[in-house]
Amino acid sequence: MTKHKVAIMTGCSQRIGAGLAAAYRARGWAVVASAHAIMPSQDPDLLTVAADIAEPAAGALIVDAALERFGRIDTLVNNAGVFISKPFTDYTAADYALMIGVNLTGFFWLTQRVIAEMATRYGGHVVTITATLAEYANSGELAVLAAMTKAGVTAATRSLAVEYASYGIRVNAVSPGVIPPAESHDDLGDGLAPPGQVSDVVDGVLFLESSPHITGKILYIDGAPNGQAAGH
């Protein structure tokens, strides 16, 4: 068993997931980084696992790989997610299956498997990346399916925090607003607040990781005052 703390994280092939993996490794954690397609790592404390998170078997695959290599799990970061923007009546069965599969099914089976393992050791932390659109509708962003799925994991975060508090397991979420493809503030949107950056989300997760008395909370990273989503 490694002496390092161990974090599992999904959606690690790019952007937020890749940033999270690098940040946790920089803090001395061992990391199990999963994505649908991800390259092997030469770092002995960074294990990559290629898995389709929408498949129910993926959760067990990732957890088993983590335990086989490192012998423990301290944190799970559910970062994998899919966003498809369409008018509500234009969504197809394939769109629905994809977003439910990645955003809800993947979260459910992996989190269930990880919490079961954490409960045997009395301790752990689960952080899920959700989105402000789950709670604040925006007429300029057509996102009913994203809102449905992200609201589901937001609600689950609060429920799990209560259910597993007695096991020493913390459950939180980070809810970003607009995170553009490039690390840039060139597009200031409607002027209320500039778009966020990947580093803002990473820093939010690390803040929760370093806050042992925070659980059941949604950390909004949207640049907006008074708990309102930017631009809404």
ZAMI-469779 format. One line per field, with one value per atom (N, C-alpha, C, O): residue number from 1; residue in three letters; atom name; x, y, z. Coordinates in steps of 0.2 Angstrom, whole numbers, plus 2048, in hexadecimal, padded with zeros to 3 digits. Atoms other than C-alpha are relative to their C-alpha. Last residue first. Example, Ala and Ser with C-alpha at 12.3 -4.5 7.8 and 13.67 -1.06 7.14 Angstrom:
<sites>
n (2 2 2 2 1 1 1 1)
res (SER SER SER SER ALA ALA ALA ALA)
atom (N CA C O N CA C O)
X (7FC 844 7FC 7FF 804 83E 804 809)
Y (7FA 7FB 805 80B 7FA 7EA 806 805)
Z (7FF 824 803 804 800 827 800 803)
</sites>
This chain:
<sites>
n (232 232 232 232 231 231 231 231 230 230 230 230 229 229 229 229 228 228 228 228 227 227 227 227 226 226 226 226 225 225 225 225 224 224 224 224 223 223 223 223 222 222 222 222 221 221 221 221 220 220 220 220 219 219 219 219 218 218 218 218 217 217 217 217 216 216 216 216 215 215 215 215 214 214 214 214 213 213 213 213 212 212 212 212 211 211 211 211 210 210 210 210 209 209 209 209 208 208 208 208 207 207 207 207 206 206 206 206 205 205 205 205 204 204 204 204 203 203 203 203 202 202 202 202 201 201 201 201 200 200 200 200 199 199 199 199 198 198 198 198 197 197 197 197 196 196 196 196 195 195 195 195 194 194 194 194 193 193 193 193 192 192 192 192 191 191 191 191 190 190 190 190 189 189 189 189 188 188 188 188 187 187 187 187 186 186 186 186 185 185 185 185 184 184 184 184 183 183 183 183 182 182 182 182 181 181 181 181 180 180 180 180 179 179 179 179 178 178 178 178 177 177 177 177 176 176 176 176 175 175 175 175 174 174 174 174 173 173 173 173 172 172 172 172 171 171 171 171 170 170 170 170 169 169 169 169 168 168 168 168 167 167 167 167 166 166 166 166 165 165 165 165 164 164 164 164 163 163 163 163 162 162 162 162 161 161 161 161 160 160 160 160 159 159 159 159 158 158 158 158 157 157 157 157 156 156 156 156 155 155 155 155 154 154 154 154 153 153 153 153 152 152 152 152 151 151 151 151 150 150 150 150 149 149 149 149 148 148 148 148 147 147 147 147 146 146 146 146 145 145 145 145 144 144 144 144 143 143 143 143 142 142 142 142 141 141 141 141 140 140 140 140 139 139 139 139 138 138 138 138 137 137 137 137 136 136 136 136 135 135 135 135 134 134 134 134 133 133 133 133 132 132 132 132 131 131 131 131 130 130 130 130 129 129 129 129 128 128 128 128 127 127 127 127 126 126 126 126 125 125 125 125 124 124 124 124 123 123 123 123 122 122 122 122 121 121 121 121 120 120 120 120 119 119 119 119 118 118 118 118 117 117 117 117 116 116 116 116 115 115 115 115 114 114 114 114 113 113 113 113 112 112 112 112 111 111 111 111 110 110 110 110 109 109 109 109 108 108 108 108 107 107 107 107 106 106 106 106 105 105 105 105 104 104 104 104 103 103 103 103 102 102 102 102 101 101 101 101 100 100 100 100 99 99 99 99 98 98 98 98 97 97 97 97 96 96 96 96 95 95 95 95 94 94 94 94 93 93 93 93 92 92 92 92 91 91 91 91 90 90 90 90 89 89 89 89 88 88 88 88 87 87 87 87 86 86 86 86 85 85 85 85 84 84 84 84 83 83 83 83 82 82 82 82 81 81 81 81 80 80 80 80 79 79 79 79 78 78 78 78 77 77 77 77 76 76 76 76 75 75 75 75 74 74 74 74 73 73 73 73 72 72 72 72 71 71 71 71 70 70 70 70 69 69 69 69 68 68 68 68 67 67 67 67 66 66 66 66 65 65 65 65 64 64 64 64 63 63 63 63 62 62 62 62 61 61 61 61 60 60 60 60 59 59 59 59 58 58 58 58 57 57 57 57 56 56 56 56 55 55 55 55 54 54 54 54 53 53 53 53 52 52 52 52 51 51 51 51 50 50 50 50 49 49 49 49 48 48 48 48 47 47 47 47 46 46 46 46 45 45 45 45 44 44 44 44 43 43 43 43 42 42 42 42 41 41 41 41 40 40 40 40 39 39 39 39 38 38 38 38 37 37 37 37 36 36 36 36 35 35 35 35 34 34 34 34 33 33 33 33 32 32 32 32 31 31 31 31 30 30 30 30 29 29 29 29 28 28 28 28 27 27 27 27 26 26 26 26 25 25 25 25 24 24 24 24 23 23 23 23 22 22 22 22 21 21 21 21 20 20 20 20 19 19 19 19 18 18 18 18 17 17 17 17 16 16 16 16 15 15 15 15 14 14 14 14 13 13 13 13 12 12 12 12 11 11 11 11 10 10 10 10 9 9 9 9 8 8 8 8 7 7 7 7 6 6 6 6 5 5 5 5 4 4 4 4 3 3 3 3 2 2 2 2 1 1 1 1)
res (HIS HIS HIS HIS GLY GLY GLY GLY ALA ALA ALA ALA ALA ALA ALA ALA GLN GLN GLN GLN GLY GLY GLY GLY ASN ASN ASN ASN PRO PRO PRO PRO ALA ALA ALA ALA GLY GLY GLY GLY ASP ASP ASP ASP ILE ILE ILE ILE TYR TYR TYR TYR LEU LEU LEU LEU ILE ILE ILE ILE LYS LYS LYS LYS GLY GLY GLY GLY THR THR THR THR ILE ILE ILE ILE HIS HIS HIS HIS PRO PRO PRO PRO SER SER SER SER SER SER SER SER GLU GLU GLU GLU LEU LEU LEU LEU PHE PHE PHE PHE LEU LEU LEU LEU VAL VAL VAL VAL GLY GLY GLY GLY ASP ASP ASP ASP VAL VAL VAL VAL VAL VAL VAL VAL ASP ASP ASP ASP SER SER SER SER VAL VAL VAL VAL GLN GLN GLN GLN GLY GLY GLY GLY PRO PRO PRO PRO PRO PRO PRO PRO ALA ALA ALA ALA LEU LEU LEU LEU GLY GLY GLY GLY ASP ASP ASP ASP GLY GLY GLY GLY LEU LEU LEU LEU ASP ASP ASP ASP ASP ASP ASP ASP HIS HIS HIS HIS SER SER SER SER GLU GLU GLU GLU ALA ALA ALA ALA PRO PRO PRO PRO PRO PRO PRO PRO ILE ILE ILE ILE VAL VAL VAL VAL GLY GLY GLY GLY PRO PRO PRO PRO SER SER SER SER VAL VAL VAL VAL ALA ALA ALA ALA ASN ASN ASN ASN VAL VAL VAL VAL ARG ARG ARG ARG ILE ILE ILE ILE GLY GLY GLY GLY TYR TYR TYR TYR SER SER SER SER ALA ALA ALA ALA TYR TYR TYR TYR GLU GLU GLU GLU VAL VAL VAL VAL ALA ALA ALA ALA LEU LEU LEU LEU SER SER SER SER ARG ARG ARG ARG THR THR THR THR ALA ALA ALA ALA ALA ALA ALA ALA THR THR THR THR VAL VAL VAL VAL GLY GLY GLY GLY ALA ALA ALA ALA LYS LYS LYS LYS THR THR THR THR MET MET MET MET ALA ALA ALA ALA ALA ALA ALA ALA LEU LEU LEU LEU VAL VAL VAL VAL ALA ALA ALA ALA LEU LEU LEU LEU GLU GLU GLU GLU GLY GLY GLY GLY SER SER SER SER ASN ASN ASN ASN ALA ALA ALA ALA TYR TYR TYR TYR GLU GLU GLU GLU ALA ALA ALA ALA LEU LEU LEU LEU THR THR THR THR ALA ALA ALA ALA THR THR THR THR ILE ILE ILE ILE THR THR THR THR VAL VAL VAL VAL VAL VAL VAL VAL HIS HIS HIS HIS GLY GLY GLY GLY GLY GLY GLY GLY TYR TYR TYR TYR ARG ARG ARG ARG THR THR THR THR ALA ALA ALA ALA MET MET MET MET GLU GLU GLU GLU ALA ALA ALA ALA ILE ILE ILE ILE VAL VAL VAL VAL ARG ARG ARG ARG GLN GLN GLN GLN THR THR THR THR LEU LEU LEU LEU TRP TRP TRP TRP PHE PHE PHE PHE PHE PHE PHE PHE GLY GLY GLY GLY THR THR THR THR LEU LEU LEU LEU ASN ASN ASN ASN VAL VAL VAL VAL GLY GLY GLY GLY ILE ILE ILE ILE MET MET MET MET LEU LEU LEU LEU ALA ALA ALA ALA TYR TYR TYR TYR ASP ASP ASP ASP ALA ALA ALA ALA ALA ALA ALA ALA THR THR THR THR TYR TYR TYR TYR ASP ASP ASP ASP THR THR THR THR PHE PHE PHE PHE PRO PRO PRO PRO LYS LYS LYS LYS SER SER SER SER ILE ILE ILE ILE PHE PHE PHE PHE VAL VAL VAL VAL GLY GLY GLY GLY ALA ALA ALA ALA ASN ASN ASN ASN ASN ASN ASN ASN VAL VAL VAL VAL LEU LEU LEU LEU THR THR THR THR ASP ASP ASP ASP ILE ILE ILE ILE ARG ARG ARG ARG GLY GLY GLY GLY PHE PHE PHE PHE ARG ARG ARG ARG GLU GLU GLU GLU LEU LEU LEU LEU ALA ALA ALA ALA ALA ALA ALA ALA ASP ASP ASP ASP VAL VAL VAL VAL ILE ILE ILE ILE LEU LEU LEU LEU ALA ALA ALA ALA GLY GLY GLY GLY ALA ALA ALA ALA ALA ALA ALA ALA PRO PRO PRO PRO GLU GLU GLU GLU ALA ALA ALA ALA ILE ILE ILE ILE ASP ASP ASP ASP ALA ALA ALA ALA ALA ALA ALA ALA VAL VAL VAL VAL THR THR THR THR LEU LEU LEU LEU LEU LEU LEU LEU ASP ASP ASP ASP PRO PRO PRO PRO ASP ASP ASP ASP GLN GLN GLN GLN SER SER SER SER PRO PRO PRO PRO MET MET MET MET ILE ILE ILE ILE ALA ALA ALA ALA HIS HIS HIS HIS ALA ALA ALA ALA SER SER SER SER ALA ALA ALA ALA VAL VAL VAL VAL VAL VAL VAL VAL ALA ALA ALA ALA TRP TRP TRP TRP GLY GLY GLY GLY ARG ARG ARG ARG ALA ALA ALA ALA ARG ARG ARG ARG TYR TYR TYR TYR ALA ALA ALA ALA ALA ALA ALA ALA ALA ALA ALA ALA LEU LEU LEU LEU GLY GLY GLY GLY ALA ALA ALA ALA GLY GLY GLY GLY ILE ILE ILE ILE ARG ARG ARG ARG GLN GLN GLN GLN SER SER SER SER CYS CYS CYS CYS GLY GLY GLY GLY THR THR THR THR MET MET MET MET ILE ILE ILE ILE ALA ALA ALA ALA VAL VAL VAL VAL LYS LYS LYS LYS HIS HIS HIS HIS LYS LYS LYS LYS THR THR THR THR MET MET MET MET)
atom (N CA C O N CA C O N CA C O N CA C O N CA C O N CA C O N CA C O N CA C O N CA C O N CA C O N CA C O N CA C O N CA C O N CA C O N CA C O N CA C O N CA C O N CA C O N CA C O N CA C O N CA C O N CA C O N CA C O N CA C O N CA C O N CA C O N CA C O N CA C O N CA C O N CA C O N CA C O N CA C O N CA C O N CA C O N CA C O N CA C O N CA C O N CA C O N CA C O N CA C O N CA C O N CA C O N CA C O N CA C O N CA C O N CA C O N CA C O N CA C O N CA C O N CA C O N CA C O N CA C O N CA C O N CA C O N CA C O N CA C O N CA C O N CA C O N CA C O N CA C O N CA C O N CA C O N CA C O N CA C O N CA C O N CA C O N CA C O N CA C O N CA C O N CA C O N CA C O N CA C O N CA C O N CA C O N CA C O N CA C O N CA C O N CA C O N CA C O N CA C O N CA C O N CA C O N CA C O N CA C O N CA C O N CA C O N CA C O N CA C O N CA C O N CA C O N CA C O N CA C O N CA C O N CA C O N CA C O N CA C O N CA C O N CA C O N CA C O N CA C O N CA C O N CA C O N CA C O N CA C O N CA C O N CA C O N CA C O N CA C O N CA C O N CA C O N CA C O N CA C O N CA C O N CA C O N CA C O N CA C O N CA C O N CA C O N CA C O N CA C O N CA C O N CA C O N CA C O N CA C O N CA C O N CA C O N CA C O N CA C O N CA C O N CA C O N CA C O N CA C O N CA C O N CA C O N CA C O N CA C O N CA C O N CA C O N CA C O N CA C O N CA C O N CA C O N CA C O N CA C O N CA C O N CA C O N CA C O N CA C O N CA C O N CA C O N CA C O N CA C O N CA C O N CA C O N CA C O N CA C O N CA C O N CA C O N CA C O N CA C O N CA C O N CA C O N CA C O N CA C O N CA C O N CA C O N CA C O N CA C O N CA C O N CA C O N CA C O N CA C O N CA C O N CA C O N CA C O N CA C O N CA C O N CA C O N CA C O N CA C O N CA C O N CA C O N CA C O N CA C O N CA C O N CA C O N CA C O N CA C O N CA C O N CA C O N CA C O N CA C O N CA C O N CA C O N CA C O N CA C O N CA C O N CA C O N CA C O N CA C O N CA C O N CA C O N CA C O N CA C O N CA C O N CA C O N CA C O N CA C O N CA C O N CA C O N CA C O N CA C O N CA C O N CA C O N CA C O N CA C O N CA C O N CA C O N CA C O N CA C O N CA C O N CA C O N CA C O N CA C O N CA C O N CA C O N CA C O N CA C O N CA C O N CA C O N CA C O N CA C O)
X (807 770 7FC 7F6 804 781 7F9 7F5 7FE 78B 7FC 7FB 7FB 782 801 7FD 804 77A 805 80B 803 781 7FC 7F9 806 782 7FD 7F7 801 790 7F9 7F5 806 795 7FF 801 7FF 7A6 7FA 7FA 803 7A0 801 7FE 7FA 7AA 7FD 7FE 801 79C 806 808 7FC 7A1 7FF 801 7FF 793 804 801 801 793 802 805 807 78F 7FF 7FA 804 79F 7F9 7F6 805 7AC 7FD 801 806 7B5 7FB 7F5 803 7C4 7FA 7F6 805 7C8 7FC 7F7 7FC 7D8 7FB 7FE 7FC 7CF 803 805 805 7C1 805 803 802 7CF 7FB 7FC 7FB 7D7 7FE 800 800 7C6 806 805 806 7C4 800 7FF 7FF 7D6 7FA 7FB 7FB 7D3 801 802 804 7C3 805 803 805 7CC 7FD 7FC 7FC 7DB 7FB 7FD 7FF 7CF 804 802 7FA 7CB 800 7FE 7FB 7BB 805 805 801 7B2 806 80B 7FD 7B3 7FF 7FE 7FA 7A6 803 800 800 797 806 808 7FD 79C 800 803 805 790 803 800 807 79E 7FB 7FC 803 7AF 7F9 7F6 807 7B7 7FD 7FD 801 7CA 7F8 7F6 806 7CB 7FF 7FC 800 7D6 7FA 7F5 7FF 7DB 801 806 7F9 7D3 801 7FC 7FB 7C4 807 80B 7FF 7B9 805 809 7F9 7B3 802 801 7FD 7A2 808 80B 804 79B 803 805 7FD 7A3 7FB 7F6 805 79A 803 802 7FE 7A6 7FC 7FB 800 79F 803 802 801 7A1 7FF 800 802 7A0 7FE 7FA 802 7AA 7FE 801 800 7AB 7FD 7F7 7FA 7AF 801 806 7FA 7A3 806 80B 7FE 796 806 809 7FC 796 802 808 7F9 791 804 80A 800 77E 806 806 803 77F 800 801 7FD 78C 7FD 800 7FB 784 804 806 803 774 806 805 802 77D 7FD 7FE 7FB 787 7FE 801 7FD 778 806 807 804 76F 803 803 800 77E 7FB 7FD 7FA 77F 801 804 801 76D 806 806 804 76E 800 7FF 7FB 77D 7FC 7FF 7FB 772 804 806 803 762 806 805 803 76C 7FD 7FE 7FB 776 7FE 800 7FD 767 806 807 805 75E 803 803 7FC 76D 7FC 7FD 805 769 803 807 7FC 774 7FB 7F8 7FB 76E 804 808 803 75E 805 803 7FE 768 7FD 7FE 802 761 803 802 801 76A 7FF 804 804 76B 7FD 7F8 805 772 7FB 7F6 806 779 7FB 7F5 805 785 7FA 7F5 800 78F 7FA 7F5 807 794 800 805 800 7A6 7F9 7F7 802 7A5 7FF 7FD 802 7AF 7FE 801 802 7B0 7FE 7FB 802 7BB 7FD 801 7FF 7C0 7FC 7F9 7FD 7BF 801 802 802 7BA 803 807 7FA 7C5 7FE 802 7FD 7B6 806 809 804 7AC 803 803 7FE 7B9 7FD 800 7F9 7B7 802 805 800 7A4 807 808 802 7A6 800 801 7FB 7B1 7FE 801 7FA 7A5 805 808 802 796 805 806 801 79F 7FE 800 7F9 7A4 800 804 7FC 793 807 809 803 789 804 806 7FF 795 7FD 800 7F9 796 801 805 7FF 783 808 809 803 780 802 804 801 78B 7FC 7FE 7FA 792 7FF 802 7FB 783 807 809 802 776 805 807 7FF 77F 7FE 801 7F9 782 801 805 7FC 771 807 80A 802 768 804 806 7FE 772 7FE 803 7F9 76F 803 808 7FF 75D 807 809 801 75D 801 803 7FC 75C 7FD 7F7 7FB 753 805 808 803 744 804 802 803 74E 7FD 7FE 807 757 7FE 7FF 805 76A 7F9 7F8 804 77A 7FB 7FD 802 783 7FA 7F5 805 78E 7FE 802 801 797 7FB 7F6 807 79F 800 805 803 7AE 7F9 7F5 7FF 7B4 7FD 7FB 804 7AF 800 7FC 803 7BD 7FD 800 802 7C0 7FD 7FA 804 7CB 7FD 801 801 7D4 7FB 7F7 804 7D4 7FF 7FB 805 7E0 7FD 7FF 803 7EB 7FB 7F9 7FF 7F5 7FE 800 7FA 7F7 802 807 7FA 7EA 806 80B 7FF 7DE 806 80A 7FE 7DE 803 808 7F9 7DC 803 809 7FC 7CD 808 80C 7FE 7C6 804 809 7FC 7C7 802 808 7FA 7C0 805 80B 7FD 7B2 807 80C 7FF 7AC 804 809 7FA 7AE 802 808 7FA 7A2 806 80B 800 793 806 808 801 798 800 805 807 796 7FE 7F8 803 7A8 7F8 7F5 806 7AF 7FC 7F9 807 7C0 7FA 7FB 804 7D3 7F9 7F9 804 7DC 7FB 7F7 805 7EB 7FC 7FE 802 7F6 7FA 7F5 806 800 7FE 801 806 80B 7FB 7F6 803 817 7FB 7F7 7FF 819 7FD 7F7 7FA 81B 802 806 7FB 809 806 806 7FD 7FE 805 808 7FA 7F4 803 802 7FA 7E2 806 806 7FA 7D2 805 805 802 7C1 806 807 804 7C9 7FE 801 804 7D0 7FD 7FC 803 7DE 7FD 800 803 7E3 7FC 7F7 806 7EE 7FE 803 801 7FB 7F9 7F4 805 7FC 801 804 7FD 80C 7FB 7FC 801 804 802 801 7FC 80A 800 805 7F9 802 805 80A 800 7F1 807 80A 800 7F4 800 804 7F9 7F9 800 806 7FB 7EA 807 80A 801 7DE 806 809 7FE 7E5 800 804 7F8 7E3 803 808 7FD 7D1 807 80A 801 7CD 803 807 803 7D4 800 805 7FE 7D9 7FD 7F9 7FC 7D9 802 807 7F9 7D4 804 80A 800 7C1 807 808 803 7C1 801 801 804 7CB 7FE 802 803 7D1 7FD 7F9 806 7DC 7FE 802 802 7E8 7FA 7F5 807 7F1 7FF 803 804 803 7F9 7F6 801 80A 7FD 7FB 7FC 807 7FF 7FA 804 800 804 809)
Y (802 8B0 805 803 7FF 8B7 7FD 7FD 7FA 8B0 800 7FB 802 8A3 806 80A 800 8AB 7FE 801 807 8A7 7FF 7FA 802 8B9 7FA 7F9 7FF 8BE 7FD 7FB 7FC 8B6 801 7FD 7F9 8B0 805 80B 7FD 89F 807 80A 7FC 893 803 801 7FD 88D 804 808 7FA 881 803 800 7FF 875 806 80C 7F9 86F 800 7FC 7FF 85E 807 80A 805 85E 802 806 7FE 86B 7F9 7F5 7FF 867 802 805 806 85F 801 7FC 7FD 86E 7FA 7F9 7FE 86A 803 806 806 85F 802 7FE 804 86D 7FA 7F7 7FC 87A 7FB 7FA 801 86D 804 802 807 86B 800 7FC 801 87E 7F9 7F8 7FD 880 7FF 7FE 804 874 803 7FF 806 87D 7FC 7F9 7FE 88E 7FA 7F9 800 886 802 800 807 881 800 7FD 804 893 7F9 7F8 803 89D 7FC 7FC 808 8A8 7FE 801 804 8BB 7F9 7F6 803 8C2 7FD 7FA 801 8CD 7FD 7FF 7FB 8D4 7FF 802 7FA 8CA 805 80A 801 8BE 806 80B 7FE 8C4 7FF 801 7FF 8BB 801 7FC 7FB 8BE 801 807 7FC 8B6 805 80A 7F9 8A8 803 801 7FD 896 808 80A 7FE 88F 804 806 805 884 802 7FE 800 890 7FB 7F9 801 88C 7FF 7FA 801 894 7FF 803 7FD 891 7FE 7F9 7FB 884 803 800 7FE 87A 806 80C 7F9 871 801 7FD 7FF 863 807 80B 7F9 85B 801 7FC 800 84B 807 80A 7FA 847 800 7FC 7FE 836 806 807 7FC 833 802 804 805 824 805 802 804 82E 7FB 7F8 7FC 83B 7FC 7FD 803 82E 804 803 807 831 7FD 7F8 801 844 7F8 7F6 7FD 847 7FE 7FD 804 83A 803 7FF 806 844 7FC 7F9 7FE 855 7FA 7F9 7FE 84D 802 800 806 844 802 7FE 803 854 7FA 7FA 7FA 85C 7FD 7FE 802 84B 805 804 807 84C 7FF 7FD 7FF 85F 7F9 7F9 7FD 85B 801 801 805 84E 803 800 805 859 7FB 7F9 7FE 869 7FA 7F9 7FF 860 802 800 807 859 801 7FD 804 86A 7F9 7F8 805 874 7FC 7FA 806 881 7FA 7F7 806 890 7FA 7F9 800 8A1 7FA 7F9 800 8A0 800 7FE 7FA 89B 800 7FB 800 890 806 80C 7F9 891 7FF 7FF 7FC 881 806 809 804 874 803 800 800 882 7FB 7FB 7FB 885 7FF 801 7FA 875 805 802 7FF 865 806 807 7F9 85F 800 7FC 800 852 806 80B 7FA 850 7FF 7FB 800 841 807 80A 7FA 840 7FF 7FC 7FF 831 807 80A 7F9 82A 800 7FB 7FA 81B 806 809 7FC 80E 806 809 805 802 803 800 801 811 7FA 7FA 7FB 816 7FF 800 801 806 805 803 807 807 7FF 7FC 7FF 81A 7F9 7F9 7FD 815 801 800 805 808 804 800 805 814 7FB 7F9 7FD 823 7FA 7FA 7FE 819 802 800 806 812 800 7FD 804 822 7FA 7F8 7FE 82E 7FB 7FA 800 824 802 7FF 807 821 800 7FC 803 834 7F9 7F7 7FB 83F 7FD 7FF 7FD 832 804 803 804 827 802 800 803 834 7FB 7FA 7FB 83F 7FC 7FE 7FE 831 804 803 806 829 802 800 801 83A 7FA 7FB 7FB 83F 7FE 7FF 801 82E 805 804 805 82F 7FF 7FD 806 840 7FB 7FC 806 851 7FA 7F8 803 85D 7FB 7F8 804 861 7FD 7F9 806 868 7FB 7F5 7FF 874 7F9 7F4 801 86E 803 803 7FA 870 800 800 7FF 860 805 804 7FA 85F 800 801 7FE 84F 806 806 7FD 84C 801 803 802 843 803 803 7FA 84D 7FE 803 802 841 806 80B 7FA 844 7FE 7FC 801 836 807 80A 7FB 838 7FD 7FA 7FB 82C 805 808 7FA 81C 805 803 7FB 80E 805 806 803 7FF 804 802 7FC 809 7FE 800 7FC 7FE 803 803 804 7F1 803 800 804 7FD 7FB 7FA 7FC 809 7FC 7FD 7FE 7FC 804 804 806 7F5 801 7FF 801 806 7FA 7FA 7FA 80A 7FF 7FF 800 7F9 805 804 805 7F9 7FF 7FE 7FE 80A 7FB 7FC 7FC 805 802 802 804 7F6 805 803 801 802 7FC 7FD 808 808 7FF 801 802 81B 7F9 7F7 7FF 81E 7FE 7FD 7FC 816 801 7FC 803 811 804 80A 7FE 814 7FC 7F6 806 813 802 807 7FE 81E 7FA 7F4 806 81B 802 805 7FE 829 7FB 7F9 7FE 825 803 806 805 81B 801 7FD 7FE 829 7FA 7F9 802 822 801 7FF 7FB 824 7FD 7F7 803 81B 805 809 803 826 7FD 800 7FD 829 7FC 7F6 802 825 804 80A 805 824 7FE 7F8 7FD 82C 7FB 7F5 804 827 805 80B 7FC 82E 7FC 7F8 805 824 805 807 7FE 831 7FA 7F7 804 82F 801 802 805 83F 7FB 7FD 806 849 7FA 7F5 800 85A 7FA 7F9 7FB 85C 800 802 803 84B 805 803 805 853 7FC 7FB 7FC 862 7FB 7FD 7FD 858 803 803 806 84C 803 801 803 85B 7FB 7FB 7FB 865 7FD 7FE 800 855 805 803 806 854 7FF 7FD 800 866 7FA 7FA 7FA 867 7FF 7FE 7F9 856 805 803 800 843 807 809 7FD 843 801 802 7FA 841 803 809 802 837 806 80C 7FA 839 7FD 7FA 802 82C 806 80A 7FD 834 7FC 7FB 803 82A 804 803 800 831 7FE 800 7FA 82B 800 7FA 7FB 81E 806 80A 7FA 811 804 804 7FA 800 806 807)
Z (7FF 7B4 804 805 806 7AD 801 7FB 804 7BB 7FA 7F6 805 7C6 7FC 7FA 806 7D6 7FA 7FA 801 7E7 7F9 7F8 7FD 7EC 7FE 7FE 7F9 7E0 802 7FE 7FF 7D0 807 80B 800 7CA 802 800 806 7C6 800 7FB 803 7D2 7F9 7F4 806 7DD 7FE 801 800 7EB 7F9 7F4 808 7EE 800 802 803 800 7F9 7F6 802 809 7FC 7FC 803 812 7FE 801 805 818 7FD 7FA 7FC 829 7FB 7FD 7FD 821 803 804 7FC 815 804 802 7FB 80B 806 80B 7FD 7FF 806 80A 7FD 7FD 803 808 7FA 7F9 804 80A 7FB 7ED 806 80C 7FE 7E3 806 80B 7FC 7E2 803 809 7FA 7DC 805 80B 7FD 7CE 807 80C 7FE 7C9 804 809 7FB 7C9 803 809 7FA 7BF 806 80C 7FE 7B1 807 80C 803 7AF 803 809 7FB 7B3 7FB 7F5 7FF 7A7 804 805 805 7AB 801 806 7FE 7B6 7FA 7F6 7F9 7B4 803 809 7FC 7A3 808 80C 7FF 799 804 806 7FF 793 800 7FC 7F9 797 800 805 800 788 807 80B 806 788 800 7FE 7FE 79A 7FA 7FB 802 793 803 804 7FA 798 7FE 7FE 7FF 788 807 809 802 787 801 803 807 791 7FE 802 801 7A2 7F9 7F6 807 7A5 801 804 806 7B6 7FA 7F8 804 7C2 7FB 7FA 806 7CF 7FC 7FE 802 7DB 7FA 7F5 807 7E5 7FE 802 802 7F6 7F9 7F5 807 7FF 7FE 802 803 80F 7F9 7F5 807 816 7FE 800 801 829 7F8 7F7 803 829 7FF 7FD 7FA 834 7FE 802 7FB 826 806 808 7FF 819 805 806 7FF 818 802 806 7FA 81A 802 807 7FB 80D 807 80C 7FE 802 806 80A 7FD 801 803 809 7F9 7FE 803 80A 7FB 7F0 807 80C 7FD 7E9 804 809 7FB 7E6 804 80A 7FB 7DC 806 80C 7FC 7D3 805 80A 7FD 7CD 804 80A 7FA 7C9 804 80A 7FB 7BE 806 80B 7FE 7B4 806 80B 7FD 7B2 803 809 7F9 7AF 803 809 7FC 7A1 807 80C 7FE 799 805 80A 7FC 799 803 809 7FC 793 804 80A 801 786 803 800 800 78C 800 805 806 788 800 7FB 807 792 7FA 7F5 803 7A2 7F9 7F5 807 7AF 7FD 800 803 7C0 7F9 7F5 7FC 7CA 7FE 801 7FD 7BF 804 806 804 7B4 803 801 7FE 7C2 7FC 7FF 804 7BD 803 805 802 7C6 7FB 7F8 804 7C9 7FD 7F9 807 7D7 7FD 800 802 7E7 7F8 7F5 807 7F1 7FE 802 803 801 7F9 7F5 807 80C 7FE 802 802 81D 7F9 7F5 7FC 828 7FE 801 7FD 820 804 807 7FC 81B 804 809 7FA 816 804 80A 7FB 809 807 80C 7FD 800 805 80A 7FC 7FF 802 808 7F9 7FB 804 80A 7FC 7EC 807 80C 7FE 7E5 804 808 7FC 7E6 802 808 7F9 7DF 805 80B 7FD 7D0 807 80B 7FF 7CD 803 807 7FC 7CF 802 808 7F9 7C7 805 80A 7FE 7B7 807 80B 7FF 7B7 802 807 7FB 7B9 802 807 7FB 7AE 807 80C 7FD 7A3 806 80B 7FE 7A0 803 808 7FA 7A2 801 807 7FB 795 807 80C 7FE 789 806 80A 7FD 78A 802 807 7F9 788 803 809 7FB 779 807 80C 7FF 771 804 809 7FB 774 801 807 803 76B 806 80B 7FD 772 7FD 7FC 804 766 802 7FF 805 770 7FB 7F7 7FD 77E 7FB 7FC 7FE 773 803 800 806 772 803 809 800 77D 7F9 7F4 807 780 800 804 801 78F 7F9 7F4 807 795 7FF 803 802 7A5 7F9 7F5 806 7AE 7FE 803 805 7BD 7F9 7F6 806 7CB 7FC 7FC 804 7D7 7FA 7F5 807 7E3 7FE 801 803 7F3 7F9 7F5 7FB 7FF 7FD 801 804 7F6 805 80A 7FC 7FC 7FB 7F6 7FA 7F6 805 80A 7FA 7EA 806 80C 801 7DA 807 809 802 7DD 800 803 7FA 7E7 7FE 802 7FA 7D9 806 808 802 7CB 805 806 7FF 7D5 7FE 801 7F9 7D6 801 805 7FD 7C4 807 809 803 7BE 803 804 7FD 7CB 7FD 800 7F9 7C5 804 807 7FF 7B3 807 809 7FE 7B4 801 804 7F8 7B4 802 808 7FF 7A2 808 80B 801 7A1 801 802 7FA 7A8 800 805 802 798 807 809 7FE 79F 7FE 7FE 805 79C 801 801 802 7AC 7FB 7FC 805 7AF 7FF 7FE 804 7BF 7FB 7FE 804 7C5 7FC 7F7 7FC 7D3 7FD 800 7FC 7C9 804 807 7F9 7BC 804 804 7FE 7AB 807 80A 7FD 7A7 802 804 7FB 79A 803 800 801 78F 806 80B 7FD 791 7FF 800 804 787 804 804 805 790 7FC 7FA 806 79F 7FB 7FB 805 7B0 7FB 7FC 805 7BB 7FA 7F7 805 7CA 7FC 7FD 804 7D4 7FB 7F8 805 7E2 7FC 800 800 7EC 7FA 7F5 7FE 7EE 801 804 7F9 7ED 803 809 7FE 7DB 808 80B 800 7D7 803 807 7FB 7DD 800 806 7F9 7D2 806 80A 7FF 7C3 806 80A 7FF 7C4 801 806 7F9 7C7 801 806 7FB 7B7 807 80C 801 7AC 806 809 7FE 7B2 800 805 7F9 7B0 803 808 7FD 79E 808 80B 801 797 805 809 807 797 7FF 7FB 7FF 7AA 7F9 7FA 805 7A9 7FF 7FF 807 7B9 7FB 7FD 804 7C9 7F9 7F6 807 7D6 7FD 800 803 7E4 7F9 7F5 807 7EF 7FE 801 800 7FF 7F8 7F4 803 7FE 801 801 7FB 809 7FE 802 800 7FC 806 809 800 800 800 804)
</sites>
